[in-house]
Amino acid sequence: MEEGSSVEVPPYFLCPISLEIMRDPVTLATGITYDRTSIERWLFDAAHHATCPVTQRKLAPEDRDATPNHTLRRLIQAWCAMHEVERFPTPRAPVDACRVAALVDEARGAGRRHELATLREIKAIAAESDRNKRCVEATPGTVDFLVSVVRHHCAASRSAEDLLELSLDSPTSTSPPEEDALSIIYSLKPSQKSLLRILERNNGDFLDTLLHVLRRPSYRSRTYTVLLLKAMVSVMELARLMAVRADVVQEVVRVVSDRVSAKAVKAALHVLCRLCPWGRNRVKAVEAGAMAVLVELLLDEGSRHSAELAVVAIEHLCGCAEGRSELVAHPAGLAVVSKKAMRVSLATTESAVRALHAVAKHSPTPAVLQEMLAVGVVAKLLLVLQVDSGERAKAKAKELLRTHARVWKESPCLQPHLKAYYPS
């Protein structure tokens, strides 16, 4: 409705969730009517609520498909016309599985032009609503078709003639088919079951397929790929996590190094944090140059979330001798990690202290201890003890300060007012 209107809206025209006039009223099995967008967001968002918001009654899976309330919609449209307020067009009917299946069947074995048209139509269908996304994912063969498009096209190199043919086949978009397919798979937010099925197809070679895409110059393709990889590593079993190839880790590190996009960098950091605790993945990441890349990311003063993820990843890398050596070798390594303590979040402070603790415990050379004193690590550890920084961070800081008290406590490099806070 237009702002400033004094017309009183009948209460049964308002959605109980959004408290706005319903554009597409639908009724649940409980008899309560909601706007379709609001109730689908409630039922199918990340929280996956399984209740009616008004009655709090639990809904069985078959009861979560709402029924369009055409009578109420016509009343709302007539009322809007009578009172000269915003008119709502008749909503499009939700897609059904038969239509999606027909699109996929027609595209199989067809030429590139038809394949591109099908991808565009599936993408448009999925973009309309969360219900459509669920329908596309649940339609047998659709996700497999999208995966096959990625696999078929990703390994092929593209010449200038290929790109010209692609632009002629798809005048409205020059994105390659595999990029469109990846974007659709990511937009569907596949369930854990779907992700595992994708990983297990063709002897589990889909990670190799994603690796090919990550090596391409297209930032958009790399963004969709690393976002999808983030979802996949979250459901991987431990054995598969430990067996991830070194070149996959290398390409993930390169996404961070190239600053592909803010969203891609965060996803790549999530992947590193998921992989690094297991097997030799720490060493693989260090050999890929991850420590220097993470330190440079912290120096850039990016978002708080990226900084938190980067410090957590550095903490994981400090779990191996190679990682600790790389952190110490970087001119700004120890300084930037200590700087992030107390400046981002309690979790970041705890991870930063643990990383510094690992270095000082396992690599306590005189040069390292003096550098910690010179760049402010010791001062930051003393500050951690004085403020609300979490009990675990305080315990690690206190242990570290006591262990190296002979070097740090009486050093002329430590400011006199800080010595009073040094633990005995």
N, C-alpha and C positions, 0 to 999 in steps of 0.2 A: 504494500500500500504506500502511497506517496507520503513523504514526510510532511508534518504539519496538518494532516487531515483530522477533522474533529468528529468524523463519523465513528460511531461505536460499532465495533465488529462483534457479531454474535459469538459467544464463547465456544460454541460447538464447531466454528469454522477454524479455530486455532489448534495447532498441533500441540499436544501436551508436552512435547520435548522442547521444541524451538520457541513456542508461544507466538508463532507467526501464522498468518493465513496459509492454509495448506494448498499447495499447488497441485499435488498428486496424492489425494487421500487414499489410504489403503487400510484395511481392517485385519487385525490379527485374529487368531482363533479364540482369543479371550473376549472378543467383541469390542475392543478399544481401537479407535481409528487414529492414525498418525499420518504425517506427511512422509511419503516414501523415502525421500533422502535422509530424513532424520532417523527413522526406525531402522533403515538398512545400515546406517553408520553405527547405531547402537548395537545391532545384532552381529555385525560382521567386521567391526574394527579389530584392532590388535587385542583388545580385552575379551572379545568373543562372549559378550553377555548372552545368556540363554534364558532371559526372563522378560516378561512384559513389564515395561517401566512403570506403568500405573498400578497394575494389580500385583506385581512382583511374583506372578505365577510362573513356574518353570515351563519352558516351551520345548517340546520334543522336536527333533530335527525336521520332521514333516510339517510341524506347525509354524515354522519360521518363514514360510513363504506367504506373504501377505496377499489379500484379495483386493483388487481395485474397488473402491467405493464410488461407482459412477454417479449414483444419485446425488451424493453429497458434493461431488465435483461440479455437477451441473448447477446445483443450488449456489455454490460459491461463485461460479462464473456469472450466473444471472444477477446475484447480489452485487458483484463488482460492476456490472454494466449499469445497473439501476442507480448506483451511488457514484458513478463516474470515477471510480478508483482504478488502480492498476488491473489490467486484464491479463489473465493467465491463459496461455494457449493450451489446447488439449495435449496432454503428455503422450509421448510415443509409447506404444505397447512394449513391455520388456521382451528382450530376445529370448527365444527358447533353444534348447539343445539341438533340435532338428535343423534349425537354420544354420547354426554354427557347424554342425556335422556336414551339412550339404556344401557349405563353403569349402571346408577342408577336403572333402571327397573330390570336388571339382578341380581343386588346385593340384592334387596329386598327379604327377605325370604330365601336367600342362606346361606350357611355355613360361618363360620368365615374366612376360607381361601379365599373364593371368595370375601368376604367383604373387607378383607385386600388388596387383589389385586386391587379391584375397587378403594379403597382409594388412593393407590399408583399411579394408573393411572390418577385419577382426580388431584392429587397433581402435577404430572408431566405436565399435560395439563395446569393447572393454572400458573405454573412456566415459561411457554414458553413466554408469552407476556401479556400485559395489556388487549389486545383484548380478549384473552382466559379467563382471569379472569372475564371480563364482561359477556362473553358468559356462563360460568359456573354459575355465580350468577343469570343470567336471565333465565336459563333453568328451567321450572316449576318442582318443586319437589326436586331439587338438594340440596338447602340449608336445606329444611325440612329433607331430608335423612341424611345429616351431623349432624344436631341437634339430630335426633333420635338415631344415633350411639353414640353420647356423652351421651344422657340420658340413653340408654340401658346399657352401660358398666360402667358408672362412679360409680354407687352405689354398684357394685359387688366388694367384696374383692378378692384379687388375692393371691392364694397360690403358693407354689413353683411349683406344678404340672401345674397350669394355665400358669405360666411364661414359663415353658418348652414347653407346647403345643403351646404357642404363638410363641416361637422361631422356632419351627418346621414348623408352618404354614407360617412364614415369615422369611426365612433364611437371607434376606438382611437387616432386621430391627427388633429390639426387642421392638420398641415403641408400646404401646397398641393402639387399634383402636380409642379410644376416644381422645388420644393425636394427632393422625394423623388428625382426623376430626376437632379438635380445631385449629390445625395449618393451615388447609385449609380454614376454616371460617375466621380466622384472615387475611390470605394472600389475600383473596378476597376483603378486605377493603369494607365490605358491606355498601350499601347506608342507609340513615336514615330510609327509608321505610322498608328495609329488617331487620334492627335491631329491629324496633318496632314490626314487625311481629314475629320475634323470641321471643321477650319478652312476647308477648300476647298469644303464643301457650300454650296449656294445662294449662289454667288458670294462666298463668304467673309464672310457676314453674321453668323456666330455670335458674333463679338466685340461686335457691336451688341446681340445678344440678352443677352450677359453684362452689358453696360452697363445694360440695363433692370433686371436683377436687382440690380446693385450700387446702384441708386438707390432700391431699396425699403427700408423700415424694418426688415425682419427681419434680425437679426444672424446667425441661423443660415444663411439663404440667402446672405447676403453672404460668410460664411466659406467655404461650399462653392464659391462663385463665384470668390473670389480664390485659393483653393487650386488650382482647375482652371485659372485664368488663369496661375498660376505655372508649371504643367506645360506649358501651351501656348506661353508666350513662350520657354521653354527649347528648343523645337524650331522656332521661327519662323526663316525666312530673313531676311537682313539687310534686304532691301527692305521686307518686311512690318513688321519692327521699326521702321524709320524712318517708316513711314506710319501708325503707331498714332495714333488721334485724340486730340486734347487732352482731350476730356471723359472718355475712358477713363483717362488719366493722373490727371485730377482726382479721379475716383472711387476710384482706388487710394490716392491721398494721403488721401482722406477716411476710408478704412478705418483707416489709421494714426492719424489725428487722433481718430477716434471710439473708438479702442481696442476694436474689435469683439470680439476675443478674442486671447489670446497667439499662438495658431496663425495666426490671420488676419493679425495685425500682421507676423509674421515672413514670411509668404507675400507680403504687400504690399511689404515691404522688398526681398525677392528680386526681385519684378517691377520695382521702381524701379531696382535695381542692374543688371538685365538691359537695361532700356530706355534709361537715361540716357546711356550712351556713344555712342548713335547718333543722327545727324541733329539735329533741333531738339528732341529729347525733353528735354534739360536745361532749355531755356527753357520748354517746356510744364510741366515739373514745378515750376519756380520760380514761374511765373505761377499755378499751382494752390496756392501757399503751402507747398510741400514743405519749404523750408529752415526756416521757423519751426516746422513740425510736427516735423521731425527733431531740432531743438535741444531742443524741449520734451520729446521722448521721451528724450533723453539726460539731461536734468535729472531725470527721474522715477526714474533708477537702476533700470531694468528688468533683464532677463536679459542675461548676457554676450553671447549670440548676437545678440540684438536690437541691443545697443549696437554690436557689430562691424558688423552690416549697416548701421546708421544712419550710422556714420562713413564707411563705404565710399560710401554714397549721397551724403553731404555732399561727399566728395572729388570725385565725378563732377559734382555741381552747381557746384563751384568751378572747373570747366573752362570756364564761361562768365561773362561780366562781370556778368550779372544775378544769378547765384548768389553770386558773391563779394560783391556789393553787399548782398545780403540777409543774408549771414552777418555782415558787419561791422555792419550796421544793428541786428541783434538784440543787446540788452544783454548777453546771456550767450553769444553765439555763439562768439567766439574763445576765451573762457575754458573753456567746456565741451568744445570740441574738443581743446584742449591738455590738459585734465584727463584725457581718456580715453587719451591716449598713455601707455604704460607701465603701464596699469591693467587692460587687457582681454586683449590678445594681441599678438603681434608683428605680425600682419597689421593690427590696428587701429592700432598705433603708426605703421606705415608709411603707412597711409591718412591718419591725422591730420596727420603731418608734411607729406605731399604737399599736403593742403588748405591748411595754414598757409603753405606755400611758395608756392602759387598766389596767395594773397592778398597776401603781402609782395612778390612779384615783379611782379604786374600792377597792384596797387592800393597802392603804397607812399607814401601821403600821410603827412605828419607826424602827423596825428591817429591814423591806423591804427598807425603804428610806436610811438607813445607808448602807445597802448592795449595793444599786445602786450607792452610792457615792464611796464605797470601790472598786468595781469591774470595775469602769470606765464608767458606764452608763451615768452619768452626764457629764463627759468630752466628750463623744461621742455626746450627745445632743447639747453641745456647738459647736462642730465641724460641726454638721449638719447646724447650723445657719450661718456658715462662708463660706460654699462652695455651689456649685450648686447641691443641693440635691432634688429639687422639692419644689414647693410652699406648697403643702399639708403637706409634711414631716416637713418643717420649721415651719408651723403654729402649728402643734401638739407639736413639740419640744419646741417652745417658750411658749405655754400654760402650758406645764408640768413644765418648769423651773420657770415660774412665780408663779405657784401654790405652789411650795415647796421651794420658795426662802428663807424662814426663816430657813429652815433646811440645805439647800445646799450652799447658797451663802457665808455665813460667816464661813463655816466649815473649820477647819484646814486640813481636808483631801483633799480639793480642791486646786490644785496647784495655786499659786499666779498669774501666767501669764494668767490663764484661767478666773479669776475673772473679768478681764477687759472686757471680751466678754459677761458677764452675762447680760441678758436683764433686763432693768429697769421696 
